[in-house]
């Protein structure tokens, strides 16, 4: 079992920055990748960025050049540095880790942290 705790959301003006953190605990040896999703009311959850334990990253096109995902293995923590924020970045952001033992329906999720970007 893996437990994810995400934090760092808040209210920021357009053009501002925020850094989200996701601390993992439990059976973290089973994790080979972590990522951040976001969701707005009435829409499906969207993958924003992901990072493998080997350091490979990928981003949704809308955040490329503005967001950076990174990890600190010693702290079992993944970060999402968000710069040049836009109102359309407003969403609840969720930390995610795949459950490689039992499949996607058992994936691990943080509780979510609200990011609000005002224009």
Buried (B, 14 or more C-beta within 10 A) or exposed (E): EBEBBBBBBEEBEEEBEBBBBBBBEEEBEBBEBBBBBBBEEEEEBBEBBBBBEEEEBBBBEEBEEBBBBBBEEEEBBBBBBBBEBBEEBBBBBBBBBBBEEEEEEEEBBBEBBEBBBEE
